[in-house]
Amino acid sequence: MTKVVNLRRFRKTQARDAARREAETRTDAARLSASDKAGVEAAKAERLRTGGHEIEDEDA
């Protein structure tokens, strides 16, 4: 009987951990998506500011 109880606890723990990992993955994906969108918007603003031309760095 103890083995059955331990197995049930183990399965509950495994399911909880899997759900937590899935939620973290979704959160990370959403965070990256928001970051990518911000990068795209910044790139668009830079192109508008420079008139679509690349500006060379003076340090380069």
PDB file of N, CA, C and O in Angstrom:
ATOM      1  N   MET A   1       0.822  -1.196   0.000  1.00  0.00           N
ATOM      2  CA  MET A   1       0.000   0.000   0.000  1.00  0.00           C
ATOM      3  C   MET A   1       0.870   1.265   0.000  1.00  0.00           C
ATOM      4  O   MET A   1       0.535   2.260  -0.644  1.00  0.00           O
ATOM      5  N   THR A   2       1.955   1.211   0.710  1.00  0.00           N
ATOM      6  CA  THR A   2       2.853   2.369   0.766  1.00  0.00           C
ATOM      7  C   THR A   2       3.401   2.696  -0.606  1.00  0.00           C
ATOM      8  O   THR A   2       3.543   3.866  -0.962  1.00  0.00           O
ATOM      9  N   LYS A   3       3.712   1.656  -1.387  1.00  0.00           N
ATOM     10  CA  LYS A   3       4.241   1.896  -2.735  1.00  0.00           C
ATOM     11  C   LYS A   3       3.232   2.633  -3.597  1.00  0.00           C
ATOM     12  O   LYS A   3       3.596   3.502  -4.390  1.00  0.00           O
ATOM     13  N   VAL A   4       1.949   2.280  -3.439  1.00  0.00           N
ATOM     14  CA  VAL A   4       0.900   2.926  -4.223  1.00  0.00           C
ATOM     15  C   VAL A   4       0.793   4.402  -3.834  1.00  0.00           C
ATOM     16  O   VAL A   4       0.677   5.272  -4.697  1.00  0.00           O
ATOM     17  N   VAL A   5       0.834   4.674  -2.531  1.00  0.00           N
ATOM     18  CA  VAL A   5       0.748   6.055  -2.055  1.00  0.00           C
ATOM     19  C   VAL A   5       1.947   6.849  -2.552  1.00  0.00           C
ATOM     20  O   VAL A   5       1.786   7.974  -3.025  1.00  0.00           O
ATOM     21  N   ASN A   6       3.132   6.289  -2.453  1.00  0.00           N
ATOM     22  CA  ASN A   6       4.333   6.971  -2.928  1.00  0.00           C
ATOM     23  C   ASN A   6       4.272   7.233  -4.421  1.00  0.00           C
ATOM     24  O   ASN A   6       4.681   8.298  -4.882  1.00  0.00           O
ATOM     25  N   LEU A   7       3.767   6.274  -5.181  1.00  0.00           N
ATOM     26  CA  LEU A   7       3.652   6.428  -6.626  1.00  0.00           C
ATOM     27  C   LEU A   7       2.680   7.563  -6.957  1.00  0.00           C
ATOM     28  O   LEU A   7       2.929   8.352  -7.868  1.00  0.00           O
ATOM     29  N   ARG A   8       1.572   7.642  -6.214  1.00  0.00           N
ATOM     30  CA  ARG A   8       0.606   8.729  -6.449  1.00  0.00           C
ATOM     31  C   ARG A   8       1.245  10.087  -6.155  1.00  0.00           C
ATOM     32  O   ARG A   8       1.075  11.038  -6.918  1.00  0.00           O
ATOM     33  N   ARG A   9       1.974  10.169  -5.053  1.00  0.00           N
ATOM     34  CA  ARG A   9       2.662  11.425  -4.720  1.00  0.00           C
ATOM     35  C   ARG A   9       3.664  11.787  -5.797  1.00  0.00           C
ATOM     36  O   ARG A   9       3.769  12.946  -6.198  1.00  0.00           O
ATOM     37  N   PHE A  10       4.400  10.787  -6.262  1.00  0.00           N
ATOM     38  CA  PHE A  10       5.399  11.008  -7.295  1.00  0.00           C
ATOM     39  C   PHE A  10       4.738  11.544  -8.565  1.00  0.00           C
ATOM     40  O   PHE A  10       5.226  12.497  -9.172  1.00  0.00           O
ATOM     41  N   ARG A  11       3.644  10.935  -8.953  1.00  0.00           N
ATOM     42  CA  ARG A  11       2.950  11.376 -10.172  1.00  0.00           C
ATOM     43  C   ARG A  11       2.396  12.789 -10.020  1.00  0.00           C
ATOM     44  O   ARG A  11       2.457  13.582 -10.960  1.00  0.00           O
ATOM     45  N   LYS A  12       1.854  13.111  -8.838  1.00  0.00           N
ATOM     46  CA  LYS A  12       1.356  14.472  -8.601  1.00  0.00           C
ATOM     47  C   LYS A  12       2.497  15.473  -8.703  1.00  0.00           C
ATOM     48  O   LYS A  12       2.348  16.535  -9.308  1.00  0.00           O
ATOM     49  N   THR A  13       3.626  15.134  -8.114  1.00  0.00           N
ATOM     50  CA  THR A  13       4.788  16.012  -8.156  1.00  0.00           C
ATOM     51  C   THR A  13       5.269  16.189  -9.581  1.00  0.00           C
ATOM     52  O   THR A  13       5.590  17.300 -10.000  1.00  0.00           O
ATOM     53  N   GLN A  14       5.321  15.089 -10.331  1.00  0.00           N
ATOM     54  CA  GLN A  14       5.755  15.165 -11.729  1.00  0.00           C
ATOM     55  C   GLN A  14       4.814  16.052 -12.547  1.00  0.00           C
ATOM     56  O   GLN A  14       5.264  16.860 -13.359  1.00  0.00           O
ATOM     57  N   ALA A  15       3.502  15.895 -12.326  1.00  0.00           N
ATOM     58  CA  ALA A  15       2.524  16.692 -13.065  1.00  0.00           C
ATOM     59  C   ALA A  15       2.652  18.173 -12.701  1.00  0.00           C
ATOM     60  O   ALA A  15       2.569  19.041 -13.570  1.00  0.00           O
ATOM     61  N   ARG A  16       2.855  18.455 -11.416  1.00  0.00           N
ATOM     62  CA  ARG A  16       3.009  19.837 -10.967  1.00  0.00           C
ATOM     63  C   ARG A  16       4.264  20.464 -11.565  1.00  0.00           C
ATOM     64  O   ARG A  16       4.241  21.607 -12.021  1.00  0.00           O
ATOM     65  N   ASP A  17       5.346  19.714 -11.560  1.00  0.00           N
ATOM     66  CA  ASP A  17       6.600  20.230 -12.127  1.00  0.00           C
ATOM     67  C   ASP A  17       6.474  20.464 -13.632  1.00  0.00           C
ATOM     68  O   ASP A  17       6.976  21.459 -14.155  1.00  0.00           O
ATOM     69  N   ALA A  18       5.805  19.549 -14.318  1.00  0.00           N
ATOM     70  CA  ALA A  18       5.622  19.706 -15.763  1.00  0.00           C
ATOM     71  C   ALA A  18       4.772  20.940 -16.061  1.00  0.00           C
ATOM     72  O   ALA A  18       5.059  21.681 -17.001  1.00  0.00           O
ATOM     73  N   ALA A  19       3.732  21.161 -15.264  1.00  0.00           N
ATOM     74  CA  ALA A  19       2.883  22.339 -15.460  1.00  0.00           C
ATOM     75  C   ALA A  19       3.674  23.615 -15.198  1.00  0.00           C
ATOM     76  O   ALA A  19       3.506  24.603 -15.912  1.00  0.00           O
ATOM     77  N   ARG A  20       4.536  23.603 -14.178  1.00  0.00           N
ATOM     78  CA  ARG A  20       5.348  24.779 -13.868  1.00  0.00           C
ATOM     79  C   ARG A  20       6.326  25.067 -15.008  1.00  0.00           C
ATOM     80  O   ARG A  20       6.509  26.221 -15.396  1.00  0.00           O
ATOM     81  N   ARG A  21       6.953  24.018 -15.542  1.00  0.00           N
ATOM     82  CA  ARG A  21       7.893  24.214 -16.655  1.00  0.00           C
ATOM     83  C   ARG A  21       7.173  24.761 -17.881  1.00  0.00           C
ATOM     84  O   ARG A  21       7.695  25.631 -18.578  1.00  0.00           O
ATOM     85  N   GLU A  22       5.982  24.253 -18.140  1.00  0.00           N
ATOM     86  CA  GLU A  22       5.202  24.716 -19.289  1.00  0.00           C
ATOM     87  C   GLU A  22       4.843  26.197 -19.136  1.00  0.00           C
ATOM     88  O   GLU A  22       4.932  26.966 -20.093  1.00  0.00           O
ATOM     89  N   ALA A  23       4.443  26.584 -17.935  1.00  0.00           N
ATOM     90  CA  ALA A  23       4.089  27.980 -17.682  1.00  0.00           C
ATOM     91  C   ALA A  23       5.318  28.874 -17.836  1.00  0.00           C
ATOM     92  O   ALA A  23       5.223  29.965 -18.398  1.00  0.00           O
ATOM     93  N   GLU A  24       6.463  28.422 -17.346  1.00  0.00           N
ATOM     94  CA  GLU A  24       7.695  29.205 -17.488  1.00  0.00           C
ATOM     95  C   GLU A  24       8.066  29.356 -18.956  1.00  0.00           C
ATOM     96  O   GLU A  24       8.520  30.420 -19.378  1.00  0.00           O
ATOM     97  N   THR A  25       7.876  28.296 -19.737  1.00  0.00           N
ATOM     98  CA  THR A  25       8.186  28.343 -21.164  1.00  0.00           C
ATOM     99  C   THR A  25       7.295  29.365 -21.867  1.00  0.00           C
ATOM    100  O   THR A  25       7.766  30.143 -22.696  1.00  0.00           O
ATOM    101  N   ARG A  26       6.003  29.356 -21.531  1.00  0.00           N
ATOM    102  CA  ARG A  26       5.084  30.318 -22.140  1.00  0.00           C
ATOM    103  C   ARG A  26       5.447  31.744 -21.747  1.00  0.00           C
ATOM    104  O   ARG A  26       5.406  32.654 -22.575  1.00  0.00           O
ATOM    105  N   THR A  27       5.803  31.933 -20.480  1.00  0.00           N
ATOM    106  CA  THR A  27       6.184  33.267 -20.006  1.00  0.00           C
ATOM    107  C   THR A  27       7.442  33.744 -20.719  1.00  0.00           C
ATOM    108  O   THR A  27       7.520  34.894 -21.151  1.00  0.00           O
ATOM    109  N   ASP A  28       8.424  32.857 -20.842  1.00  0.00           N
ATOM    110  CA  ASP A  28       9.664  33.215 -21.533  1.00  0.00           C
ATOM    111  C   ASP A  28       9.397  33.556 -22.989  1.00  0.00           C
ATOM    112  O   ASP A  28       9.962  34.512 -23.520  1.00  0.00           O
ATOM    113  N   ALA A  29       8.535  32.778 -23.637  1.00  0.00           N
ATOM    114  CA  ALA A  29       8.218  33.032 -25.041  1.00  0.00           C
ATOM    115  C   ALA A  29       7.522  34.386 -25.195  1.00  0.00           C
ATOM    116  O   ALA A  29       7.807  35.129 -26.134  1.00  0.00           O
ATOM    117  N   ALA A  30       6.625  34.698 -24.288  1.00  0.00           N
ATOM    118  CA  ALA A  30       5.929  35.987 -24.353  1.00  0.00           C
ATOM    119  C   ALA A  30       6.910  37.129 -24.120  1.00  0.00           C
ATOM    120  O   ALA A  30       6.828  38.169 -24.773  1.00  0.00           O
ATOM    121  N   ARG A  31       7.836  36.931 -23.187  1.00  0.00           N
ATOM    122  CA  ARG A  31       8.828  37.969 -22.891  1.00  0.00           C
ATOM    123  C   ARG A  31       9.719  38.201 -24.107  1.00  0.00           C
ATOM    124  O   ARG A  31      10.012  39.345 -24.455  1.00  0.00           O
ATOM    125  N   LEU A  32      10.151  37.119 -24.754  1.00  0.00           N
ATOM    126  CA  LEU A  32      10.991  37.254 -25.941  1.00  0.00           C
ATOM    127  C   LEU A  32      10.230  37.921 -27.072  1.00  0.00           C
ATOM    128  O   LEU A  32      10.783  38.747 -27.798  1.00  0.00           O
ATOM    129  N   SER A  33       8.967  37.566 -27.222  1.00  0.00           N
ATOM    130  CA  SER A  33       8.148  38.160 -28.271  1.00  0.00           C
ATOM    131  C   SER A  33       8.028  39.666 -28.062  1.00  0.00           C
ATOM    132  O   SER A  33       8.139  40.441 -29.012  1.00  0.00           O
ATOM    133  N   ALA A  34       7.802  40.077 -26.821  1.00  0.00           N
ATOM    134  CA  ALA A  34       7.693  41.504 -26.525  1.00  0.00           C
ATOM    135  C   ALA A  34       9.029  42.197 -26.791  1.00  0.00           C
ATOM    136  O   ALA A  34       9.068  43.319 -27.296  1.00  0.00           O
ATOM    137  N   SER A  35      10.114  41.518 -26.448  1.00  0.00           N
ATOM    138  CA  SER A  35      11.443  42.074 -26.678  1.00  0.00           C
ATOM    139  C   SER A  35      11.698  42.230 -28.173  1.00  0.00           C
ATOM    140  O   SER A  35      12.224  43.251 -28.617  1.00  0.00           O
ATOM    141  N   ASP A  36      11.323  41.214 -28.946  1.00  0.00           N
ATOM    142  CA  ASP A  36      11.502  41.281 -30.399  1.00  0.00           C
ATOM    143  C   ASP A  36      10.685  42.425 -31.004  1.00  0.00           C
ATOM    144  O   ASP A  36      11.168  43.141 -31.880  1.00  0.00           O
ATOM    145  N   LYS A  37       9.460  42.590 -30.538  1.00  0.00           N
ATOM    146  CA  LYS A  37       8.616  43.667 -31.051  1.00  0.00           C
ATOM    147  C   LYS A  37       9.243  45.022 -30.753  1.00  0.00           C
ATOM    148  O   LYS A  37       9.235  45.914 -31.601  1.00  0.00           O
ATOM    149  N   ALA A  38       9.780  45.174 -29.559  1.00  0.00           N
ATOM    150  CA  ALA A  38      10.422  46.440 -29.190  1.00  0.00           C
ATOM    151  C   ALA A  38      11.640  46.682 -30.079  1.00  0.00           C
ATOM    152  O   ALA A  38      11.887  47.813 -30.496  1.00  0.00           O
ATOM    153  N   GLY A  39      12.393  45.638 -30.368  1.00  0.00           N
ATOM    154  CA  GLY A  39      13.562  45.762 -31.243  1.00  0.00           C
ATOM    155  C   GLY A  39      13.170  46.153 -32.651  1.00  0.00           C
ATOM    156  O   GLY A  39      13.839  46.974 -33.278  1.00  0.00           O
ATOM    157  N   VAL A  40      12.098  45.579 -33.152  1.00  0.00           N
ATOM    158  CA  VAL A  40      11.624  45.905 -34.495  1.00  0.00           C
ATOM    159  C   VAL A  40      11.176  47.369 -34.547  1.00  0.00           C
ATOM    160  O   VAL A  40      11.479  48.088 -35.499  1.00  0.00           O
ATOM    161  N   GLU A  41      10.454  47.795 -33.514  1.00  0.00           N
ATOM    162  CA  GLU A  41      10.007  49.191 -33.475  1.00  0.00           C
ATOM    163  C   GLU A  41      11.202  50.143 -33.411  1.00  0.00           C
ATOM    164  O   GLU A  41      11.194  51.188 -34.061  1.00  0.00           O
ATOM    165  N   ALA A  42      12.212  49.795 -32.643  1.00  0.00           N
ATOM    166  CA  ALA A  42      13.414  50.640 -32.549  1.00  0.00           C
ATOM    167  C   ALA A  42      14.124  50.706 -33.900  1.00  0.00           C
ATOM    168  O   ALA A  42      14.606  51.765 -34.303  1.00  0.00           O
ATOM    169  N   ALA A  43      14.184  49.581 -34.591  1.00  0.00           N
ATOM    170  CA  ALA A  43      14.827  49.555 -35.905  1.00  0.00           C
ATOM    171  C   ALA A  43      14.053  50.422 -36.907  1.00  0.00           C
ATOM    172  O   ALA A  43      14.649  51.131 -37.718  1.00  0.00           O
ATOM    173  N   LYS A  44      12.729  50.353 -36.840  1.00  0.00           N
ATOM    174  CA  LYS A  44      11.912  51.185 -37.727  1.00  0.00           C
ATOM    175  C   LYS A  44      12.151  52.666 -37.444  1.00  0.00           C
ATOM    176  O   LYS A  44      12.290  53.470 -38.367  1.00  0.00           O
ATOM    177  N   ALA A  45      12.196  53.016 -36.166  1.00  0.00           N
ATOM    178  CA  ALA A  45      12.425  54.417 -35.798  1.00  0.00           C
ATOM    179  C   ALA A  45      13.799  54.874 -36.267  1.00  0.00           C
ATOM    180  O   ALA A  45      13.952  56.005 -36.729  1.00  0.00           O
ATOM    181  N   GLU A  46      14.788  54.015 -36.155  1.00  0.00           N
ATOM    182  CA  GLU A  46      16.146  54.360 -36.598  1.00  0.00           C
ATOM    183  C   GLU A  46      16.183  54.575 -38.112  1.00  0.00           C
ATOM    184  O   GLU A  46      16.827  55.506 -38.597  1.00  0.00           O
ATOM    185  N   ARG A  47      15.488  53.708 -38.855  1.00  0.00           N
ATOM    186  CA  ARG A  47      15.454  53.869 -40.313  1.00  0.00           C
ATOM    187  C   ARG A  47      14.766  55.163 -40.702  1.00  0.00           C
ATOM    188  O   ARG A  47      15.202  55.848 -41.627  1.00  0.00           O
ATOM    189  N   LEU A  48      13.682  55.506 -39.995  1.00  0.00           N
ATOM    190  CA  LEU A  48      12.998  56.762 -40.280  1.00  0.00           C
ATOM    191  C   LEU A  48      13.893  57.948 -39.960  1.00  0.00           C
ATOM    192  O   LEU A  48      13.920  58.928 -40.704  1.00  0.00           O
ATOM    193  N   ARG A  49      14.619  57.862 -38.864  1.00  0.00           N
ATOM    194  CA  ARG A  49      15.491  58.955 -38.440  1.00  0.00           C
ATOM    195  C   ARG A  49      16.632  59.158 -39.427  1.00  0.00           C
ATOM    196  O   ARG A  49      17.024  60.293 -39.699  1.00  0.00           O
ATOM    197  N   THR A  50      17.168  58.067 -39.964  1.00  0.00           N
ATOM    198  CA  THR A  50      18.320  58.172 -40.869  1.00  0.00           C
ATOM    199  C   THR A  50      17.898  58.256 -42.328  1.00  0.00           C
ATOM    200  O   THR A  50      18.748  58.336 -43.216  1.00  0.00           O
ATOM    201  N   GLY A  51      16.616  58.240 -42.580  1.00  0.00           N
ATOM    202  CA  GLY A  51      16.141  58.305 -43.959  1.00  0.00           C
ATOM    203  C   GLY A  51      16.413  57.016 -44.725  1.00  0.00           C
ATOM    204  O   GLY A  51      16.498  57.024 -45.953  1.00  0.00           O
ATOM    205  N   GLY A  52      16.548  55.909 -43.998  1.00  0.00           N
ATOM    206  CA  GLY A  52      16.746  54.611 -44.634  1.00  0.00           C
ATOM    207  C   GLY A  52      18.191  54.301 -44.957  1.00  0.00           C
ATOM    208  O   GLY A  52      18.485  53.245 -45.517  1.00  0.00           O
ATOM    209  N   HIS A  53      19.104  55.205 -44.613  1.00  0.00           N
ATOM    210  CA  HIS A  53      20.518  54.981 -44.902  1.00  0.00           C
ATOM    211  C   HIS A  53      21.252  54.525 -43.659  1.00  0.00           C
ATOM    212  O   HIS A  53      20.909  54.888 -42.534  1.00  0.00           O
ATOM    213  N   GLU A  54      22.263  53.729 -43.894  1.00  0.00           N
ATOM    214  CA  GLU A  54      23.116  53.293 -42.789  1.00  0.00           C
ATOM    215  C   GLU A  54      24.043  54.438 -42.419  1.00  0.00           C
ATOM    216  O   GLU A  54      24.600  55.111 -43.288  1.00  0.00           O
ATOM    217  N   ILE A  55      24.201  54.651 -41.122  1.00  0.00           N
ATOM    218  CA  ILE A  55      25.139  55.671 -40.648  1.00  0.00           C
ATOM    219  C   ILE A  55      26.350  54.940 -40.096  1.00  0.00           C
ATOM    220  O   ILE A  55      26.232  54.083 -39.220  1.00  0.00           O
ATOM    221  N   GLU A  56      27.516  55.293 -40.622  1.00  0.00           N
ATOM    222  CA  GLU A  56      28.735  54.641 -40.156  1.00  0.00           C
ATOM    223  C   GLU A  56      29.188  55.291 -38.857  1.00  0.00           C
ATOM    224  O   GLU A  56      29.104  56.508 -38.690  1.00  0.00           O
ATOM    225  N   ASP A  57      29.667  54.461 -37.946  1.00  0.00           N
ATOM    226  CA  ASP A  57      30.197  54.977 -36.690  1.00  0.00           C
ATOM    227  C   ASP A  57      31.533  55.651 -36.958  1.00  0.00           C
ATOM    228  O   ASP A  57      32.326  55.169 -37.768  1.00  0.00           O
ATOM    229  N   GLU A  58      31.780  56.747 -36.292  1.00  0.00           N
ATOM    230  CA  GLU A  58      33.052  57.439 -36.447  1.00  0.00           C
ATOM    231  C   GLU A  58      34.183  56.637 -35.827  1.00  0.00           C
ATOM    232  O   GLU A  58      35.336  56.769 -36.238  1.00  0.00           O
ATOM    233  N   ASP A  59      33.865  55.809 -34.841  1.00  0.00           N
ATOM    234  CA  ASP A  59      34.888  55.019 -34.158  1.00  0.00           C
ATOM    235  C   ASP A  59      35.368  53.855 -35.012  1.00  0.00           C
ATOM    236  O   ASP A  59      36.470  53.346 -34.805  1.00  0.00           O
ATOM    237  N   ALA A  60      34.566  53.438 -35.951  1.00  0.00           N
ATOM    238  CA  ALA A  60      34.895  52.235 -36.723  1.00  0.00           C
ATOM    239  C   ALA A  60      35.996  52.441 -37.723  1.00  0.00           C
ATOM    240  O   ALA A  60      36.366  51.507 -38.435  1.00  0.00           O
TER     241      ALA A  60
END
